[in-house]
Amino acid sequence: MRYTPAGLPALNCRLEHESQVEEAGGIRTVKVAIKAVAFGALAERLAKQAVGSQWQFKGFLANARQGKSVVFHIQDFLQD
């Protein structure tokens, strides 16, 4: 947990996803890890969750400050 210059709680984390999908008549395993950030009360709530637990996240993608990567901005999360 960190705090913005305005004193708002912020939590940087990494979300990981793994699933299998059908593509071109075969099964493909999809794995991805992405940087994510949550702010305010949502950050405090997320910080209390166990590492490795499964959740469904809602939010949006934006460029990172350096513009060379993508960050998922978490707006809500629910038990999966």
Stockholm file with secondary structure:
# STOCKHOLM 1.0

chainA/1-80         MRYTPAGLPALNCRLEHESQVEEAGGIRTVKVAIKAVAFGALAERLAKQAVGSQWQFKGFLANARQGKSVVFHIQDFLQD
#=GR chainA/1-80 SS CEECTTSCEEEEEEEEEEEEEEETTEEEEEEEEEEEEEEHHHHHHHHTSCTTCCEEEEEEEEECTTSSSEEEEEEEEEEC
#=GC SS_cons        CEECTTSCEEEEEEEEEEEEEEETTEEEEEEEEEEEEEEHHHHHHHHTSCTTCCEEEEEEEEECTTSSSEEEEEEEEEEC
//
